Each structure stands twice: as C-alpha cells, then as structure tokens.
C-alpha cells in the first residue's frame, strides 16, 4: 500500500513541471502586447450602461452624495457650467442631456489625498462635496454608438479593474511602468503643505509630496521635455527599475509611442496639448536625453504606423496627445474614440494582428464617481474602478470579465508572458488579465 502511494506521488510530481510548461506555452501564443492608455474616466462614467456589467443598474442602492456635515444633498452641488441645470437630483445623470459626446465639459478634482476622502472608506459618498465641478462627478455617458463600446461588445470588457494608485495622471503613469511611487526626499516644504480656506474651512490644496518624500501629485520631470511654464521644483531623476528595464534585460523589444513626442522634444509649438507628465519614462535616468535607451524606445505616434509594417516591438504602449485622450476640460469623448479606432484598425489590418493582445484602459478616474468600493491593497491604492477592454483574437468574445484587476495587472501579464521578474509586491500579487483570454 505504501509503495503504491509513493508511486502515485512520484507520478504526480513528475507531471507538475509539464503542466506548468503547458500553461506558459499557452500564453506564448501572444507575441505582441499593446497598451493604449487613455485619460480620466471612471467605469460608471463610460460603461455604466453596458449589458452584463456591474454598472448603474447595480448602483441603485449606492449611498447618496453627502455634504461636509454628513447630510444628504437635496440636489447635487452646482456645476460651474451654465449648460447644466442647478437642480439635478442626487443620483447619476446622463451628461448627454446637456453636453454631447463631441463637446468638452469642465475638468474635475482628481488628487491623491482628496481622492481618498471622496472614496470615504468605500462608501463613495463624498465625490460631489470634494469636487471642483460639483455634481458633474455623478454624470455618465451612453457610449453605445462609439468604437470603444463596439470593441467591448466584440471582445472582453473588464468590469472589476481599478486604477493602481489614488489620485491623478502623474502617479498612475508611474505605476503603469514601475508599480511604484516616485521619490522626492528633498522636496521643498511648499510641495508638502495643506491649505485650508480660513473663511469657509474648505480644503484648497493638498500636498503633491508626502511627508516622507514620495511624489503623489503632478510634478514635472528633471529631464526634458518638460512644461516650460513649470520649470521650478522638478522631480529629481528616478532610478527605480521599470518594465522597460526588465524587458531590455531579456533582450525583448519594446517601445513607448506618444502623440506629439517629436514636436515636444524639438520644442515646437503645436495645438495638440502635449502633456509632459504623461510621459513616465522621461522621469528615469536610464532614459535621459541622448541615451541609447531613449533613442531606441521612446517614439512618436507616427513611428507606430511605420513599425507596424515591419519589426513591431513585442511590447508597446501608446499615449495620445492631450487633445485626443478623453481628459475632461481639454478633450472630447469622440476625438479620443476616433484615435483609438485608428490605432486598433491599423493593428487589425497588420501582419501582427493574429498574435496580438491590445489593452485599452485609463490612467485614473478623473474625478468621476463610481459605485464600487475599491479594494484596499496598500497605502497607495487601489483607487476608483476604471474601464479596461481587451481586444485580441485570443480574447473571449462578447464577454464581461469580473476578475479583480488593477493597473499592475498589465505589468503582470507582460511579466508572465516574457518570464520577467516582478517590479514590486503589487504586480507580483496581481491577476495578470488571464480571465480575459481563451488560449489553447
């Protein structure tokens, strides 16, 4: 009896490496991973009406928005845009009743410390109270006539995907490439200050740098290109490993493509509203001007189309310029939708499509409410739920993936596919978007 049991155990142990190898081979069918990184929209804001998703139908019992005294608003706080009425009910509303998909609306507060106050320990009931745009935070769109919606219908929409860190674009771009928060140990005191209006008692400014010296708010890079209007207090060069470093160590090709990059580097004035703090690799010493790594890996959008004809990298990120990224205040829904369609169509018509996975997602919530409580992973996040669409011949068709993901799940997918060492504990423990794929 003992001999038979030992034989069975030995047989099972012998099979384990083969099973692991088979799983790896499955993922190896994906030869190219492309990340399209849009801006500042919560899941409910864009996909709250999507059939089969955890959206606005499930939000009917969500707590109403409250004022600073914890009292329910009778109507939502006034929106600083005369196109919106002043008596909106304290509940989600359709923005298109007042502002169309091809029109811009005001920006909303989306900062690291304020964001945590808005979430209010998962109750999500202080978004309107702490927003510069008042009740606009409760607005949503019907995207059913957009390309993004059609991709979600055709392929996989993840409805349990959260921004990695609280707050805004700067920090979440960092988390996309390093699963870390940048350091600014010698930051001036003015970047660490809280400011309260002495008359109203309201918070007017929260810190961009924590007391311990971590950069959590928008700060310009030490290296060019950077915003010439904000040359002071730039972030010191960063030295943490990035996903680019991990890929390069293994000799795996990769690129960060950005709309307007060549003009920004050349300091040419354009009307595309290039956003310097949306270029995370620029903050790292490995990608300083004139380094071989910058010349090889940081490229303009135009080069993406050239590379699709031959030698497209194994891993690619695409960042639209500010006028086409869906950011409230300076971009419309439809302009960004058209650019995503341009990129996705180009990939689908290229030789790489048959073995490619495209992830279209957002950096952060942009100040918009979402009814789902984010998971409390660590001191940095996760933040509010955001949309993520997986477009691929390997993606499940007409499917809503309810698996828990955050931005570092993208890193985990890349690491799993190319056998890379994790960048931090967050990506090491993340789910790697495996629920979105059907691999043989």
C-alpha beads as a LAMMPS data file, in Angstrom:
LAMMPS data file: protein, C-alpha beads

440 atoms
439 bonds

1 atom types
1 bond types

-500.0 500.0 xlo xhi
-500.0 500.0 ylo yhi
-500.0 500.0 zlo zhi

Masses

1 110.0

Atoms # bond

1 1 1 0.000 0.000 0.000
2 1 1 2.784 2.410 0.950
3 1 1 4.664 1.544 -2.235
4 1 1 1.588 2.247 -4.411
5 1 1 1.006 5.622 -2.689
6 1 1 4.663 6.607 -3.171
7 1 1 4.447 5.683 -6.831
8 1 1 1.359 7.841 -7.290
9 1 1 3.034 10.803 -5.567
10 1 1 6.104 10.422 -7.763
11 1 1 3.890 10.317 -10.836
12 1 1 2.048 13.495 -9.773
13 1 1 5.333 15.298 -9.065
14 1 1 6.647 14.273 -12.444
15 1 1 3.569 15.749 -14.105
16 1 1 3.765 19.135 -12.339
17 1 1 6.568 20.669 -14.439
18 1 1 4.798 19.578 -17.616
19 1 1 1.556 21.259 -16.501
20 1 1 3.407 24.466 -15.668
21 1 1 5.200 24.394 -19.014
22 1 1 1.894 23.888 -20.833
23 1 1 0.383 26.958 -19.172
24 1 1 3.419 29.007 -20.209
25 1 1 3.142 27.778 -23.787
26 1 1 -0.496 28.866 -23.850
27 1 1 0.427 32.455 -23.051
28 1 1 3.293 32.289 -25.525
29 1 1 0.730 32.356 -28.318
30 1 1 0.518 36.091 -27.608
31 1 1 3.570 37.551 -29.342
32 1 1 2.687 41.258 -29.031
33 1 1 1.076 43.182 -26.173
34 1 1 -0.129 46.725 -26.909
35 1 1 -1.404 49.092 -24.202
36 1 1 -3.482 52.138 -25.215
37 1 1 -3.606 54.472 -22.222
38 1 1 -6.471 57.000 -22.155
39 1 1 -7.386 59.569 -19.524
40 1 1 -9.548 60.313 -16.537
41 1 1 -12.797 58.345 -16.697
42 1 1 -14.427 56.014 -14.183
43 1 1 -16.129 52.790 -15.206
44 1 1 -19.649 54.026 -14.413
45 1 1 -18.972 57.263 -16.293
46 1 1 -18.381 55.418 -19.588
47 1 1 -19.644 51.837 -19.257
48 1 1 -22.299 52.074 -16.569
49 1 1 -24.932 51.146 -19.163
50 1 1 -23.051 48.180 -20.646
51 1 1 -25.189 44.981 -20.715
52 1 1 -23.981 42.302 -18.307
53 1 1 -21.525 44.592 -16.500
54 1 1 -21.669 45.709 -12.890
55 1 1 -22.961 49.156 -13.786
56 1 1 -25.625 51.681 -12.970
57 1 1 -28.376 49.090 -12.590
58 1 1 -26.402 47.667 -9.673
59 1 1 -25.751 51.177 -8.312
60 1 1 -29.366 51.922 -7.413
61 1 1 -28.742 51.208 -3.734
62 1 1 -25.496 53.199 -3.600
63 1 1 -25.289 55.805 -0.859
64 1 1 -26.298 59.339 -1.917
65 1 1 -23.711 62.113 -2.015
66 1 1 -23.336 63.984 1.287
67 1 1 -22.152 67.437 2.369
68 1 1 -19.333 68.267 4.799
69 1 1 -21.669 67.676 7.737
70 1 1 -22.647 64.202 6.548
71 1 1 -26.105 65.283 5.384
72 1 1 -27.599 64.030 2.145
73 1 1 -27.726 66.678 -0.566
74 1 1 -31.273 67.517 -1.643
75 1 1 -29.897 68.232 -5.112
76 1 1 -26.368 67.874 -6.426
77 1 1 -23.972 70.789 -5.888
78 1 1 -23.964 73.331 -8.708
79 1 1 -21.810 72.589 -11.740
80 1 1 -19.694 75.509 -12.954
81 1 1 -21.123 75.271 -16.474
82 1 1 -24.383 77.015 -17.397
83 1 1 -25.361 74.193 -19.742
84 1 1 -26.222 72.119 -16.668
85 1 1 -29.294 72.902 -14.529
86 1 1 -28.936 73.759 -10.840
87 1 1 -31.478 71.250 -9.543
88 1 1 -30.053 67.907 -10.630
89 1 1 -31.251 65.039 -8.457
90 1 1 -28.745 63.460 -6.083
91 1 1 -28.119 60.468 -8.340
92 1 1 -26.316 59.567 -11.573
93 1 1 -27.447 61.537 -14.641
94 1 1 -26.825 61.421 -18.398
95 1 1 -24.303 64.115 -19.373
96 1 1 -25.508 63.980 -22.987
97 1 1 -28.732 65.673 -21.970
98 1 1 -26.589 68.806 -21.651
99 1 1 -23.194 68.200 -23.289
100 1 1 -22.755 65.990 -26.356
101 1 1 -20.036 63.432 -26.995
102 1 1 -18.250 65.806 -29.354
103 1 1 -18.221 68.651 -26.819
104 1 1 -15.962 69.386 -23.853
105 1 1 -17.074 69.808 -20.251
106 1 1 -15.228 71.106 -17.156
107 1 1 -12.358 69.265 -15.519
108 1 1 -12.887 67.740 -12.070
109 1 1 -10.710 67.428 -8.954
110 1 1 -8.588 64.271 -9.030
111 1 1 -5.812 64.424 -6.447
112 1 1 -4.158 61.811 -4.242
113 1 1 -5.385 62.816 -0.779
114 1 1 -8.728 64.263 -1.884
115 1 1 -9.462 61.060 -3.793
116 1 1 -9.197 59.017 -0.606
117 1 1 -11.589 61.413 1.110
118 1 1 -14.046 61.066 -1.780
119 1 1 -13.962 57.269 -1.508
120 1 1 -14.723 57.660 2.218
121 1 1 -13.774 54.127 3.296
122 1 1 -15.607 52.574 0.363
123 1 1 -18.863 54.499 0.715
124 1 1 -18.044 56.660 -2.328
125 1 1 -20.344 59.378 -0.973
126 1 1 -18.119 62.477 -0.916
127 1 1 -17.260 62.804 -4.605
128 1 1 -19.575 65.764 -5.254
129 1 1 -18.666 67.512 -1.998
130 1 1 -14.941 67.480 -2.771
131 1 1 -15.058 68.197 -6.499
132 1 1 -14.266 71.478 -8.224
133 1 1 -17.037 70.556 -10.676
134 1 1 -19.698 69.795 -8.045
135 1 1 -22.406 67.446 -9.260
136 1 1 -20.707 66.742 -12.592
137 1 1 -18.916 63.887 -10.835
138 1 1 -22.195 61.913 -10.953
139 1 1 -22.521 62.179 -14.737
140 1 1 -22.334 59.280 -17.195
141 1 1 -22.489 58.722 -20.956
142 1 1 -24.226 56.313 -23.299
143 1 1 -21.277 55.127 -25.416
144 1 1 -23.275 52.583 -27.424
145 1 1 -22.514 54.289 -30.744
146 1 1 -18.752 54.528 -30.185
147 1 1 -15.877 52.333 -31.323
148 1 1 -14.884 51.655 -27.710
149 1 1 -18.316 50.203 -26.983
150 1 1 -18.188 48.038 -30.102
151 1 1 -14.789 46.640 -29.123
152 1 1 -16.166 45.864 -25.660
153 1 1 -19.107 44.029 -27.263
154 1 1 -16.946 42.114 -29.718
155 1 1 -14.211 41.149 -27.279
156 1 1 -13.802 41.397 -23.464
157 1 1 -14.724 44.211 -21.090
158 1 1 -13.203 44.006 -17.589
159 1 1 -15.656 45.488 -15.077
160 1 1 -13.599 44.953 -11.922
161 1 1 -10.432 46.811 -12.958
162 1 1 -9.123 49.606 -10.685
163 1 1 -6.543 52.364 -11.052
164 1 1 -3.394 51.276 -9.240
165 1 1 -2.948 54.371 -7.087
166 1 1 -5.156 57.098 -5.690
167 1 1 -5.158 60.467 -7.385
168 1 1 -4.192 61.691 -10.807
169 1 1 -2.383 61.018 -14.040
170 1 1 1.222 61.616 -12.990
171 1 1 1.199 58.969 -10.274
172 1 1 -0.776 56.375 -12.207
173 1 1 1.507 56.636 -15.227
174 1 1 4.356 55.828 -12.871
175 1 1 2.501 52.805 -11.571
176 1 1 1.903 51.618 -15.133
177 1 1 5.644 51.310 -15.759
178 1 1 7.234 50.683 -12.333
179 1 1 4.453 49.645 -9.900
180 1 1 5.926 52.250 -7.582
181 1 1 5.608 55.781 -6.265
182 1 1 8.456 58.161 -7.237
183 1 1 10.702 59.617 -4.538
184 1 1 11.371 63.296 -3.807
185 1 1 13.180 63.136 -0.467
186 1 1 14.421 66.734 -0.540
187 1 1 11.177 68.275 -1.775
188 1 1 10.589 71.866 -0.664
189 1 1 8.076 72.346 2.135
190 1 1 5.632 74.115 -0.187
191 1 1 5.010 70.836 -2.000
192 1 1 4.118 69.126 1.281
193 1 1 1.653 71.718 2.536
194 1 1 -2.071 71.500 3.152
195 1 1 -4.040 74.729 2.652
196 1 1 -7.426 75.460 4.205
197 1 1 -9.605 78.481 3.381
198 1 1 -9.816 80.432 6.649
199 1 1 -13.312 81.708 5.801
200 1 1 -15.047 78.552 4.624
201 1 1 -12.856 75.953 6.302
202 1 1 -12.643 74.112 2.989
203 1 1 -9.518 72.380 1.725
204 1 1 -7.984 74.401 -1.121
205 1 1 -4.772 72.423 -1.657
206 1 1 -3.445 69.040 -0.655
207 1 1 0.241 68.070 -0.894
208 1 1 1.981 66.918 -4.066
209 1 1 4.635 65.207 -1.946
210 1 1 4.006 63.154 1.193
211 1 1 5.713 63.968 4.480
212 1 1 8.138 61.064 3.869
213 1 1 9.101 62.363 0.435
214 1 1 7.004 60.403 -2.060
215 1 1 5.718 62.318 -5.093
216 1 1 1.960 61.815 -5.476
217 1 1 0.834 64.931 -7.366
218 1 1 1.756 66.369 -10.749
219 1 1 5.444 67.318 -10.852
220 1 1 7.471 67.991 -13.989
221 1 1 10.444 65.727 -14.830
222 1 1 14.056 66.718 -14.293
223 1 1 14.870 65.756 -17.878
224 1 1 13.452 67.382 -20.986
225 1 1 10.918 67.613 -22.423
226 1 1 9.059 69.324 -19.577
227 1 1 6.485 72.079 -19.309
228 1 1 8.292 75.402 -19.725
229 1 1 5.588 77.103 -17.617
230 1 1 6.501 74.961 -14.607
231 1 1 10.272 74.711 -14.502
232 1 1 10.597 75.005 -10.737
233 1 1 10.607 72.091 -8.251
234 1 1 11.049 69.431 -10.906
235 1 1 11.287 65.812 -9.758
236 1 1 14.857 64.555 -9.283
237 1 1 15.966 61.765 -11.643
238 1 1 14.452 58.423 -10.712
239 1 1 16.407 55.165 -10.564
240 1 1 13.785 52.506 -9.817
241 1 1 13.562 49.613 -12.306
242 1 1 10.788 49.921 -14.889
243 1 1 9.037 47.387 -17.087
244 1 1 11.194 48.749 -19.906
245 1 1 14.334 47.823 -17.984
246 1 1 13.010 44.334 -17.298
247 1 1 12.236 43.809 -20.990
248 1 1 15.595 45.161 -22.120
249 1 1 17.435 42.873 -19.709
250 1 1 15.882 39.922 -21.542
251 1 1 16.505 41.399 -25.000
252 1 1 12.760 41.799 -25.632
253 1 1 11.823 44.663 -27.937
254 1 1 9.516 47.386 -26.632
255 1 1 8.502 50.987 -27.273
256 1 1 6.527 53.876 -25.775
257 1 1 4.744 55.721 -28.616
258 1 1 3.293 59.144 -27.860
259 1 1 1.262 61.583 -29.889
260 1 1 3.281 64.785 -30.326
261 1 1 6.541 63.341 -28.972
262 1 1 8.838 64.505 -31.784
263 1 1 7.472 68.055 -31.639
264 1 1 7.805 68.162 -27.856
265 1 1 11.424 67.036 -27.981
266 1 1 12.122 69.624 -30.674
267 1 1 10.318 72.279 -28.569
268 1 1 7.957 73.068 -31.440
269 1 1 4.735 74.902 -30.629
270 1 1 1.681 72.828 -31.600
271 1 1 -2.014 72.727 -30.797
272 1 1 -2.128 69.079 -29.697
273 1 1 -1.771 69.948 -25.973
274 1 1 1.141 67.599 -25.289
275 1 1 1.118 66.512 -21.628
276 1 1 4.667 66.180 -20.303
277 1 1 3.701 64.421 -17.064
278 1 1 2.049 61.683 -19.155
279 1 1 5.493 60.517 -20.347
280 1 1 6.648 58.391 -17.392
281 1 1 9.922 57.053 -18.792
282 1 1 11.245 60.618 -19.123
283 1 1 11.499 60.762 -15.315
284 1 1 14.118 57.974 -15.188
285 1 1 17.862 58.397 -15.558
286 1 1 18.073 55.424 -17.916
287 1 1 16.045 57.427 -20.456
288 1 1 17.748 60.804 -20.159
289 1 1 18.220 62.799 -23.380
290 1 1 20.717 61.281 -25.844
291 1 1 20.871 57.945 -24.019
292 1 1 20.697 54.862 -26.244
293 1 1 17.594 53.703 -24.347
294 1 1 15.671 56.901 -25.105
295 1 1 16.627 56.823 -28.769
296 1 1 15.607 53.201 -29.101
297 1 1 12.407 53.070 -27.054
298 1 1 10.691 56.499 -26.838
299 1 1 8.994 57.267 -30.136
300 1 1 6.374 59.389 -31.852
301 1 1 2.915 58.138 -32.810
302 1 1 3.876 58.353 -36.492
303 1 1 6.588 55.757 -35.948
304 1 1 3.999 53.287 -34.674
305 1 1 2.460 53.032 -38.142
306 1 1 5.885 52.638 -39.719
307 1 1 6.821 49.881 -37.268
308 1 1 3.567 48.007 -37.906
309 1 1 4.838 47.286 -41.415
310 1 1 7.968 45.584 -40.069
311 1 1 9.688 44.872 -36.764
312 1 1 6.877 45.937 -34.437
313 1 1 8.055 45.554 -30.812
314 1 1 6.884 42.727 -28.594
315 1 1 5.502 45.219 -26.049
316 1 1 4.165 48.644 -26.999
317 1 1 2.464 51.475 -25.148
318 1 1 0.535 54.184 -26.964
319 1 1 -0.202 57.536 -25.309
320 1 1 -2.415 60.022 -27.168
321 1 1 -1.665 63.731 -27.047
322 1 1 -3.838 65.807 -24.738
323 1 1 -6.400 66.771 -27.376
324 1 1 -7.238 63.114 -28.069
325 1 1 -7.081 61.352 -24.698
326 1 1 -10.654 61.932 -23.332
327 1 1 -9.401 64.079 -20.438
328 1 1 -12.190 66.359 -19.141
329 1 1 -11.612 70.020 -19.829
330 1 1 -9.499 69.719 -22.956
331 1 1 -10.581 66.616 -24.915
332 1 1 -13.869 65.159 -26.108
333 1 1 -15.117 61.592 -25.951
334 1 1 -15.356 61.275 -29.736
335 1 1 -11.932 62.678 -30.630
336 1 1 -10.269 60.074 -28.441
337 1 1 -12.616 57.357 -29.684
338 1 1 -11.598 58.100 -33.278
339 1 1 -7.891 57.890 -32.463
340 1 1 -8.287 54.581 -30.638
341 1 1 -10.134 53.246 -33.694
342 1 1 -7.329 54.465 -35.940
343 1 1 -4.714 52.597 -33.891
344 1 1 -6.756 49.419 -33.384
345 1 1 -7.781 49.258 -37.052
346 1 1 -4.155 49.677 -38.117
347 1 1 -3.129 46.771 -35.877
348 1 1 -6.026 44.579 -37.047
349 1 1 -5.014 45.191 -40.666
350 1 1 -1.333 44.492 -40.000
351 1 1 0.673 41.239 -40.059
352 1 1 0.866 41.132 -36.239
353 1 1 -2.887 41.008 -35.531
354 1 1 -3.172 37.205 -35.390
355 1 1 -0.917 37.028 -32.317
356 1 1 -1.553 40.351 -30.577
357 1 1 -3.371 41.427 -27.405
358 1 1 -4.460 45.075 -27.128
359 1 1 -5.466 46.516 -23.751
360 1 1 -7.367 49.807 -23.883
361 1 1 -7.633 51.351 -20.451
362 1 1 -7.447 54.615 -18.491
363 1 1 -4.898 56.079 -16.142
364 1 1 -7.421 57.115 -13.469
365 1 1 -10.963 58.206 -12.644
366 1 1 -10.622 61.893 -13.476
367 1 1 -12.782 62.885 -10.522
368 1 1 -15.821 60.879 -11.657
369 1 1 -17.857 58.818 -9.193
370 1 1 -18.126 55.037 -9.389
371 1 1 -20.376 52.939 -7.182
372 1 1 -17.949 50.048 -6.496
373 1 1 -15.721 50.274 -3.405
374 1 1 -12.053 49.919 -4.431
375 1 1 -10.026 47.168 -2.765
376 1 1 -7.728 48.436 -0.012
377 1 1 -4.434 46.899 -1.115
378 1 1 -1.822 49.219 0.401
379 1 1 -1.241 52.874 1.244
380 1 1 -1.193 53.837 -2.446
381 1 1 -4.433 52.232 -3.582
382 1 1 -6.229 50.798 -5.300
383 1 1 -8.227 53.787 -6.473
384 1 1 -11.526 54.057 -8.317
385 1 1 -12.722 51.492 -10.864
386 1 1 -11.849 52.325 -14.487
387 1 1 -12.706 50.742 -17.860
388 1 1 -10.436 48.153 -19.484
389 1 1 -11.099 46.488 -22.843
390 1 1 -9.078 43.512 -24.082
391 1 1 -9.025 43.287 -27.895
392 1 1 -7.405 40.210 -29.375
393 1 1 -8.017 37.066 -31.430
394 1 1 -7.348 35.315 -28.098
395 1 1 -9.810 37.438 -26.092
396 1 1 -13.117 35.915 -25.057
397 1 1 -15.850 37.127 -27.363
398 1 1 -18.773 39.261 -26.156
399 1 1 -17.603 38.689 -22.594
400 1 1 -17.555 40.656 -19.349
401 1 1 -14.650 39.635 -17.121
402 1 1 -15.443 40.109 -13.417
403 1 1 -11.934 39.155 -12.208
404 1 1 -10.284 41.615 -9.830
405 1 1 -7.578 43.601 -11.644
406 1 1 -5.717 46.867 -11.282
407 1 1 -3.241 48.744 -13.490
408 1 1 -0.411 46.486 -12.344
409 1 1 -2.299 43.537 -13.861
410 1 1 -0.961 44.800 -17.190
411 1 1 2.568 44.501 -15.824
412 1 1 1.759 41.016 -14.513
413 1 1 0.557 39.919 -17.976
414 1 1 3.782 41.188 -19.555
415 1 1 5.871 39.553 -16.823
416 1 1 4.051 36.222 -17.135
417 1 1 4.336 36.221 -20.907
418 1 1 8.034 37.074 -21.073
419 1 1 9.179 35.483 -17.805
420 1 1 10.200 38.743 -16.142
421 1 1 10.934 39.444 -12.503
422 1 1 8.185 41.492 -10.773
423 1 1 8.851 45.163 -10.111
424 1 1 7.207 45.251 -6.665
425 1 1 4.918 43.274 -4.409
426 1 1 1.874 44.788 -6.091
427 1 1 2.458 43.400 -9.586
428 1 1 3.828 40.175 -8.103
429 1 1 0.454 39.555 -6.454
430 1 1 -1.801 40.931 -9.209
431 1 1 -4.002 38.874 -11.500
432 1 1 -2.481 39.035 -14.973
433 1 1 -5.649 39.519 -17.074
434 1 1 -5.834 35.766 -17.512
435 1 1 -9.623 35.806 -17.224
436 1 1 -9.922 37.718 -20.498
437 1 1 -8.278 35.130 -22.742
438 1 1 -9.128 31.787 -24.311
439 1 1 -5.807 30.135 -25.102
440 1 1 -5.389 26.644 -26.485

Bonds

1 1 1 2
2 1 2 3
3 1 3 4
4 1 4 5
5 1 5 6
6 1 6 7
7 1 7 8
8 1 8 9
9 1 9 10
10 1 10 11
11 1 11 12
12 1 12 13
13 1 13 14
14 1 14 15
15 1 15 16
16 1 16 17
17 1 17 18
18 1 18 19
19 1 19 20
20 1 20 21
21 1 21 22
22 1 22 23
23 1 23 24
24 1 24 25
25 1 25 26
26 1 26 27
27 1 27 28
28 1 28 29
29 1 29 30
30 1 30 31
31 1 31 32
32 1 32 33
33 1 33 34
34 1 34 35
35 1 35 36
36 1 36 37
37 1 37 38
38 1 38 39
39 1 39 40
40 1 40 41
41 1 41 42
42 1 42 43
43 1 43 44
44 1 44 45
45 1 45 46
46 1 46 47
47 1 47 48
48 1 48 49
49 1 49 50
50 1 50 51
51 1 51 52
52 1 52 53
53 1 53 54
54 1 54 55
55 1 55 56
56 1 56 57
57 1 57 58
58 1 58 59
59 1 59 60
60 1 60 61
61 1 61 62
62 1 62 63
63 1 63 64
64 1 64 65
65 1 65 66
66 1 66 67
67 1 67 68
68 1 68 69
69 1 69 70
70 1 70 71
71 1 71 72
72 1 72 73
73 1 73 74
74 1 74 75
75 1 75 76
76 1 76 77
77 1 77 78
78 1 78 79
79 1 79 80
80 1 80 81
81 1 81 82
82 1 82 83
83 1 83 84
84 1 84 85
85 1 85 86
86 1 86 87
87 1 87 88
88 1 88 89
89 1 89 90
90 1 90 91
91 1 91 92
92 1 92 93
93 1 93 94
94 1 94 95
95 1 95 96
96 1 96 97
97 1 97 98
98 1 98 99
99 1 99 100
100 1 100 101
101 1 101 102
102 1 102 103
103 1 103 104
104 1 104 105
105 1 105 106
106 1 106 107
107 1 107 108
108 1 108 109
109 1 109 110
110 1 110 111
111 1 111 112
112 1 112 113
113 1 113 114
114 1 114 115
115 1 115 116
116 1 116 117
117 1 117 118
118 1 118 119
119 1 119 120
120 1 120 121
121 1 121 122
122 1 122 123
123 1 123 124
124 1 124 125
125 1 125 126
126 1 126 127
127 1 127 128
128 1 128 129
129 1 129 130
130 1 130 131
131 1 131 132
132 1 132 133
133 1 133 134
134 1 134 135
135 1 135 136
136 1 136 137
137 1 137 138
138 1 138 139
139 1 139 140
140 1 140 141
141 1 141 142
142 1 142 143
143 1 143 144
144 1 144 145
145 1 145 146
146 1 146 147
147 1 147 148
148 1 148 149
149 1 149 150
150 1 150 151
151 1 151 152
152 1 152 153
153 1 153 154
154 1 154 155
155 1 155 156
156 1 156 157
157 1 157 158
158 1 158 159
159 1 159 160
160 1 160 161
161 1 161 162
162 1 162 163
163 1 163 164
164 1 164 165
165 1 165 166
166 1 166 167
167 1 167 168
168 1 168 169
169 1 169 170
170 1 170 171
171 1 171 172
172 1 172 173
173 1 173 174
174 1 174 175
175 1 175 176
176 1 176 177
177 1 177 178
178 1 178 179
179 1 179 180
180 1 180 181
181 1 181 182
182 1 182 183
183 1 183 184
184 1 184 185
185 1 185 186
186 1 186 187
187 1 187 188
188 1 188 189
189 1 189 190
190 1 190 191
191 1 191 192
192 1 192 193
193 1 193 194
194 1 194 195
195 1 195 196
196 1 196 197
197 1 197 198
198 1 198 199
199 1 199 200
200 1 200 201
201 1 201 202
202 1 202 203
203 1 203 204
204 1 204 205
205 1 205 206
206 1 206 207
207 1 207 208
208 1 208 209
209 1 209 210
210 1 210 211
211 1 211 212
212 1 212 213
213 1 213 214
214 1 214 215
215 1 215 216
216 1 216 217
217 1 217 218
218 1 218 219
219 1 219 220
220 1 220 221
221 1 221 222
222 1 222 223
223 1 223 224
224 1 224 225
225 1 225 226
226 1 226 227
227 1 227 228
228 1 228 229
229 1 229 230
230 1 230 231
231 1 231 232
232 1 232 233
233 1 233 234
234 1 234 235
235 1 235 236
236 1 236 237
237 1 237 238
238 1 238 239
239 1 239 240
240 1 240 241
241 1 241 242
242 1 242 243
243 1 243 244
244 1 244 245
245 1 245 246
246 1 246 247
247 1 247 248
248 1 248 249
249 1 249 250
250 1 250 251
251 1 251 252
252 1 252 253
253 1 253 254
254 1 254 255
255 1 255 256
256 1 256 257
257 1 257 258
258 1 258 259
259 1 259 260
260 1 260 261
261 1 261 262
262 1 262 263
263 1 263 264
264 1 264 265
265 1 265 266
266 1 266 267
267 1 267 268
268 1 268 269
269 1 269 270
270 1 270 271
271 1 271 272
272 1 272 273
273 1 273 274
274 1 274 275
275 1 275 276
276 1 276 277
277 1 277 278
278 1 278 279
279 1 279 280
280 1 280 281
281 1 281 282
282 1 282 283
283 1 283 284
284 1 284 285
285 1 285 286
286 1 286 287
287 1 287 288
288 1 288 289
289 1 289 290
290 1 290 291
291 1 291 292
292 1 292 293
293 1 293 294
294 1 294 295
295 1 295 296
296 1 296 297
297 1 297 298
298 1 298 299
299 1 299 300
300 1 300 301
301 1 301 302
302 1 302 303
303 1 303 304
304 1 304 305
305 1 305 306
306 1 306 307
307 1 307 308
308 1 308 309
309 1 309 310
310 1 310 311
311 1 311 312
312 1 312 313
313 1 313 314
314 1 314 315
315 1 315 316
316 1 316 317
317 1 317 318
318 1 318 319
319 1 319 320
320 1 320 321
321 1 321 322
322 1 322 323
323 1 323 324
324 1 324 325
325 1 325 326
326 1 326 327
327 1 327 328
328 1 328 329
329 1 329 330
330 1 330 331
331 1 331 332
332 1 332 333
333 1 333 334
334 1 334 335
335 1 335 336
336 1 336 337
337 1 337 338
338 1 338 339
339 1 339 340
340 1 340 341
341 1 341 342
342 1 342 343
343 1 343 344
344 1 344 345
345 1 345 346
346 1 346 347
347 1 347 348
348 1 348 349
349 1 349 350
350 1 350 351
351 1 351 352
352 1 352 353
353 1 353 354
354 1 354 355
355 1 355 356
356 1 356 357
357 1 357 358
358 1 358 359
359 1 359 360
360 1 360 361
361 1 361 362
362 1 362 363
363 1 363 364
364 1 364 365
365 1 365 366
366 1 366 367
367 1 367 368
368 1 368 369
369 1 369 370
370 1 370 371
371 1 371 372
372 1 372 373
373 1 373 374
374 1 374 375
375 1 375 376
376 1 376 377
377 1 377 378
378 1 378 379
379 1 379 380
380 1 380 381
381 1 381 382
382 1 382 383
383 1 383 384
384 1 384 385
385 1 385 386
386 1 386 387
387 1 387 388
388 1 388 389
389 1 389 390
390 1 390 391
391 1 391 392
392 1 392 393
393 1 393 394
394 1 394 395
395 1 395 396
396 1 396 397
397 1 397 398
398 1 398 399
399 1 399 400
400 1 400 401
401 1 401 402
402 1 402 403
403 1 403 404
404 1 404 405
405 1 405 406
406 1 406 407
407 1 407 408
408 1 408 409
409 1 409 410
410 1 410 411
411 1 411 412
412 1 412 413
413 1 413 414
414 1 414 415
415 1 415 416
416 1 416 417
417 1 417 418
418 1 418 419
419 1 419 420
420 1 420 421
421 1 421 422
422 1 422 423
423 1 423 424
424 1 424 425
425 1 425 426
426 1 426 427
427 1 427 428
428 1 428 429
429 1 429 430
430 1 430 431
431 1 431 432
432 1 432 433
433 1 433 434
434 1 434 435
435 1 435 436
436 1 436 437
437 1 437 438
438 1 438 439
439 1 439 440
